[in-house]
Amino acid sequence: MKELLVVPQIDSYETFAAFAAAAKIGEGDLILTNEYIYDPLMKAENLSCRYIFQEKYGAGEPTDRMVDSILAEMNREKCLRVFAIGGGTILDIGKILTLKDAENVDALYERSELEKGRELYLIPTTCGTGSEMTNISIVNRTRKGTKMGLTSPAMFADHAVLIPEFLRTLPYYVFATSSIDALIHGIEAYLSPNSTSYTDMYGAAAIEIILSGYCRIAREGQDARFAESEAYLRASNYAGIAFGNAGCAAVHAMSYALGAKYHVPHGESNYQFLTSVLRKYQEKKPKGKLERLNALLLRALKQDSRTDVEAEDVADGIAALERLLAAILKPKAMKEYGAVQEDIPEFAASTVANQQRLLKNNYVELSLEEIQELYQERLNG
């Protein structure tokens, strides 16, 4: 049985300037990023590499059309190394840019084997994706009407680089949605039937670090996050190692239909379904690994006084988690994003048809009817 695979070399630097000097970024290199990241932290270095700014090719998360346009731009000149510096969108596109003879997203999904064509550095600027440690790229395939994963060993980074300086300029909303995403990565990997003692170690560490930080924010306010930028970045990385090996499951699977149709950011879309899915798991199989997760949640949350207020919740880690998360980011109902009743059967059918890669990692099997019930529950919040 495979226990753990960690492919990218993990490097860390306090600042982008220190990293750029060590990596000798220059001619023949391409940096894929966003202008709002470039201007405050990269522009002053006057590097002689090429830059592609993702937002010039489309807003939001990766779509097939956006990636096709960026591939066309990159292929105009020879490129030896790709440095993808940004959130999940940037990192996922970077993995596709590393592939040999990549010109069209749809064609890549049809290939039986993908080959690496250039060296890849992935540098996250949020604390949620964990994508720097995985070999999967999630693309909204607009012609299919859903998000789908493209996976290959060729898409692993050569270097995953952690630079906490980037997190210190992160708006609170982006911090909240991305760190919740990392928390969900840790939880889903921990409950996965593919989990091992190694993935449990990384997943549990991610959960504990993030929840400890959330308790501090609940006590001291939103700016408390800045003192723990490096901790959040490492927690996201740990969660990336965990889910890169054990996989994500129903929470992520259900998020894709909502996110694709109503352009809900990935972390926020996942947040929609986290505790609802955990409750369904609890209903169907309360014993076993879920008990261990409950104990882990309660242990991590003991420093937040609001988790001890109601006596009936003293042994309910999911209820305590739900309350703390509401203090970090107010939850919304699906209808607040534009979802309507007619979406429910469509979303459930799309999830079952297109997300078996994720659903196979569920703690317990969920039927089409149960998935539809979960969507229905979240429609009005």
C-alpha positions in Angstrom: 0.0 0.0 0.0 1.3 3.4 -0.9 1.7 5.5 2.2 3.0 8.9 1.0 4.3 10.6 -2.1 5.8 14.1 -1.8 7.3 15.1 -5.2 8.2 18.8 -5.2 11.2 20.0 -3.3 9.8 22.4 -0.7 11.8 25.7 -0.4 11.1 28.7 1.9 12.2 32.3 1.8 11.1 35.3 3.8 10.8 37.6 0.8 10.3 37.4 -3.0 13.5 39.4 -3.5 15.5 36.7 -1.6 13.9 33.9 -3.7 14.4 35.7 -7.0 18.1 36.1 -6.3 18.5 32.5 -5.2 16.6 31.1 -8.3 18.5 33.5 -10.6 15.3 34.4 -12.5 16.0 36.1 -15.8 16.2 35.5 -19.6 14.3 32.4 -20.7 12.0 32.5 -17.6 8.3 33.2 -17.5 6.4 34.5 -14.5 2.7 33.9 -14.5 1.0 36.1 -11.9 -1.4 39.0 -11.3 -0.6 42.7 -11.6 -1.9 43.3 -8.0 0.7 40.9 -6.8 3.5 42.1 -9.2 3.2 45.8 -8.4 3.9 45.8 -4.6 6.3 42.9 -4.3 8.0 42.0 -7.7 8.1 45.2 -9.8 11.0 46.7 -7.9 13.3 43.8 -8.7 13.4 44.7 -12.4 13.8 41.1 -13.5 14.6 40.4 -17.1 12.1 37.6 -17.5 8.8 37.6 -19.3 5.5 38.2 -17.4 2.0 37.1 -18.2 -0.8 38.6 -16.1 -3.6 36.2 -15.8 -6.4 38.8 -15.5 -5.7 40.1 -19.0 -7.1 36.8 -20.3 -10.2 36.5 -18.1 -11.4 37.0 -14.5 -11.9 34.5 -11.8 -11.0 30.8 -11.7 -9.4 29.0 -14.7 -11.6 28.3 -17.8 -10.7 26.4 -20.9 -10.8 29.6 -22.9 -8.6 31.5 -20.5 -6.0 28.8 -20.4 -6.0 28.4 -24.2 -5.3 32.1 -24.6 -2.4 32.1 -22.0 -0.9 29.0 -23.8 -1.0 30.9 -27.1 0.8 33.8 -25.5 3.4 31.7 -23.8 4.2 29.7 -27.0 5.1 32.8 -28.9 8.6 32.6 -27.4 10.7 29.8 -26.0 10.4 29.3 -22.3 12.7 27.1 -20.1 11.2 27.7 -16.7 7.7 28.7 -15.5 7.2 30.5 -12.1 3.5 30.5 -11.2 3.0 33.1 -8.4 -0.5 33.5 -7.1 -3.6 31.8 -5.7 -5.2 28.6 -6.9 -6.0 29.9 -10.4 -2.4 30.8 -11.1 -1.0 27.6 -9.7 -3.5 25.4 -11.7 -2.7 27.3 -14.9 1.0 27.0 -14.2 0.8 23.2 -14.1 -0.7 23.2 -17.6 2.0 25.6 -18.9 4.7 23.1 -17.8 3.4 20.5 -20.3 5.1 19.7 -23.5 3.3 20.7 -26.7 0.3 22.2 -24.8 -1.9 24.3 -27.0 -5.5 23.4 -26.3 -7.1 22.4 -23.0 -9.7 20.0 -24.5 -6.9 18.2 -26.4 -5.0 17.7 -23.1 -8.0 16.0 -21.5 -8.1 13.6 -24.4 -4.4 12.6 -24.3 -3.6 9.2 -22.7 -0.2 10.5 -21.4 1.1 14.0 -20.7 4.8 15.0 -20.8 6.7 17.7 -18.9 8.2 20.3 -21.2 9.8 22.8 -18.8 10.8 23.3 -15.2 8.0 24.5 -12.9 8.1 26.5 -9.7 4.8 27.0 -7.8 4.6 29.9 -5.3 1.3 30.3 -3.4 0.2 33.8 -2.3 -2.8 32.6 -0.4 -3.1 30.1 2.5 -5.6 27.7 1.1 -5.0 26.0 -2.2 -2.2 23.5 -1.3 -2.0 23.2 -5.0 1.8 23.6 -5.0 2.0 20.0 -3.7 -0.4 18.3 -6.1 -0.4 17.2 -9.7 -4.0 18.2 -10.5 -5.3 21.3 -12.3 -9.0 22.2 -12.0 -10.4 23.9 -15.1 -14.0 25.2 -15.7 -14.7 23.4 -19.0 -17.3 25.9 -20.2 -18.2 23.6 -23.1 -19.2 20.9 -20.7 -20.7 23.2 -18.0 -18.6 22.0 -15.1 -15.2 22.1 -13.5 -13.0 19.1 -14.1 -9.6 18.0 -12.9 -6.7 17.3 -15.2 -4.1 15.0 -13.6 -0.7 13.8 -14.5 2.7 13.1 -12.9 4.1 15.5 -15.4 2.2 18.3 -13.7 4.0 18.1 -10.3 6.1 21.2 -9.6 9.9 20.8 -9.4 9.9 23.3 -6.5 7.1 24.4 -4.2 8.2 27.7 -2.7 6.7 29.2 0.5 7.1 33.0 0.9 5.0 34.4 3.9 5.6 37.9 2.7 2.8 37.4 0.1 0.3 36.7 2.8 0.9 39.9 4.7 -0.9 41.9 1.9 -3.8 39.5 1.6 -7.3 41.0 2.0 -9.3 39.4 4.9 -12.0 37.9 2.6 -9.3 36.1 0.5 -7.6 34.9 3.6 -10.8 33.6 5.1 -12.0 31.7 1.9 -8.6 30.3 1.2 -7.8 29.1 4.7 -11.3 27.5 5.0 -10.4 25.7 1.8 -7.2 24.4 3.4 -9.1 23.3 6.5 -11.5 21.4 4.2 -8.6 19.8 2.5 -7.3 18.6 5.8 -10.7 17.3 7.0 -11.6 15.5 3.7 -8.1 13.8 3.5 -8.4 12.8 7.2 -11.7 11.0 6.6 -10.7 9.6 3.2 -10.7 5.7 2.9 -7.3 6.3 1.2 -5.8 8.0 4.3 -2.7 6.6 5.9 -0.9 7.4 9.2 1.2 9.8 7.2 -1.7 11.7 5.6 -3.4 11.7 9.0 -0.4 13.4 10.5 -0.3 16.1 7.9 -4.1 16.6 7.8 -4.4 16.8 11.6 -1.6 19.3 11.8 -3.2 21.5 9.2 -6.6 21.3 11.0 -5.0 22.2 14.4 -2.9 25.1 13.1 -5.8 26.7 11.2 -8.4 26.3 14.0 -5.9 27.6 16.6 -5.4 30.7 14.4 -9.2 31.1 14.0 -9.7 31.0 17.8 -7.1 33.8 18.0 -9.0 35.8 15.4 -12.3 35.2 17.2 -10.7 36.6 20.4 -8.5 39.4 19.0 -10.0 40.4 15.6 -9.1 40.0 12.0 -5.7 41.5 12.1 -4.5 38.7 14.4 -3.9 36.7 11.3 -0.9 38.7 10.2 1.2 37.4 13.2 0.7 33.9 12.0 1.2 34.2 8.2 3.9 31.6 8.1 1.9 29.2 10.2 -1.2 29.5 7.8 1.1 29.0 4.8 2.6 25.8 6.2 -0.9 24.5 7.3 -2.1 24.9 3.7 1.1 23.1 2.5 0.5 20.3 5.0 -3.1 20.0 3.8 -1.9 19.9 0.2 0.3 16.9 1.1 -2.6 15.2 2.8 -5.2 15.6 0.1 -2.6 15.1 -2.7 -2.2 11.6 -1.4 -5.6 10.7 0.2 -7.9 12.8 -2.0 -10.8 15.2 -1.4 -14.4 14.0 -1.4 -18.0 15.1 -1.5 -17.5 18.7 -0.2 -15.3 19.5 -3.1 -17.4 17.4 -5.6 -20.5 19.3 -4.7 -18.9 22.7 -4.8 -17.9 22.5 -8.5 -21.4 22.7 -10.0 -22.3 25.8 -7.9 -18.9 27.4 -8.5 -19.0 26.9 -12.2 -22.5 28.2 -12.8 -22.5 31.2 -10.4 -18.8 32.0 -10.3 -18.5 31.4 -6.5 -14.9 31.4 -5.4 -13.6 27.9 -4.7 -13.1 28.2 -1.0 -16.4 29.8 -0.4 -18.2 27.3 -2.6 -16.6 24.5 -0.5 -17.7 26.2 2.7 -21.3 25.9 1.6 -21.2 22.1 2.1 -18.7 21.3 4.8 -20.8 20.8 7.9 -23.8 19.6 5.9 -21.7 16.7 4.5 -20.2 16.0 7.9 -23.6 15.8 9.4 -24.7 13.3 6.7 -21.6 11.3 7.4 -22.4 11.4 11.1 -26.0 10.2 10.4 -24.8 7.2 8.3 -21.6 6.2 10.2 -21.1 7.9 13.5 -18.5 5.5 14.7 -14.9 5.0 13.4 -12.8 7.8 11.9 -15.5 10.4 12.3 -15.2 10.0 16.1 -11.5 10.7 15.9 -12.2 13.8 13.8 -14.7 15.0 16.4 -12.2 14.6 19.2 -9.6 16.4 17.1 -12.0 19.3 16.5 -12.9 19.6 20.1 -9.2 19.5 21.1 -8.3 22.2 18.6 -11.3 24.4 19.6 -10.9 24.2 23.4 -9.2 27.6 23.4 -12.3 29.4 22.0 -14.7 30.1 24.8 -17.7 30.3 22.5 -17.4 26.5 21.8 -18.1 25.8 25.5 -21.2 27.9 26.0 -23.9 25.4 25.2 -23.7 22.3 27.3 -25.4 20.1 24.7 -22.5 20.8 22.3 -19.7 19.9 24.7 -19.1 16.6 22.7 -20.2 17.9 19.3 -17.1 19.0 17.4 -19.1 19.7 14.2 -21.4 22.1 16.0 -18.4 23.9 17.6 -16.7 24.1 14.3 -19.8 25.5 12.6 -20.0 28.2 15.2 -16.4 29.2 15.0 -16.4 29.3 11.2 -19.5 31.6 11.3 -17.3 34.1 13.3 -14.6 33.9 10.6 -16.8 34.2 7.6 -20.6 34.6 7.7 -22.1 31.7 5.7 -24.6 32.3 2.9 -27.4 30.3 1.4 -27.0 29.1 -2.1 -29.8 31.3 -3.2 -27.7 34.4 -2.3 -25.4 33.5 -5.1 -28.3 33.2 -7.5 -29.2 29.5 -7.2 -32.8 28.5 -7.8 -34.9 25.4 -7.1 -34.4 24.2 -10.7 -30.6 24.0 -10.1 -30.9 21.3 -7.5 -31.5 18.2 -9.6 -29.1 19.5 -12.3 -26.3 20.1 -9.7 -26.8 16.6 -8.2 -26.8 14.9 -11.6 -23.7 16.8 -12.7 -21.9 15.9 -9.5 -22.6 12.2 -9.9 -21.8 12.3 -13.6 -18.6 14.3 -13.5 -17.0 14.1 -10.0 -16.5 10.3 -9.4 -12.8 11.1 -9.0 -13.7 12.8 -5.8 -16.9 10.9 -4.7 -14.9 7.7 -4.5 -13.0 9.2 -1.5 -16.2 9.8 0.5 -16.2 8.6 4.2 -19.4 6.8 3.3 -21.1 6.4 0.0 -23.7 9.0 -0.9 -26.5 8.3 -3.4 -27.8 10.7 -6.0 -30.8 11.3 -3.8 -28.7 12.1 -0.8 -26.6 14.5 -2.7 -29.7 16.2 -4.0 -31.0 16.5 -0.4 -27.7 18.2 0.6 -28.1 20.7 -2.2 -31.7 21.3 -1.2 -30.7 21.9 2.4 -28.2 24.5 1.4 -30.5 26.3 -1.1 -32.1 28.4 1.6 -29.3 28.1 4.2 
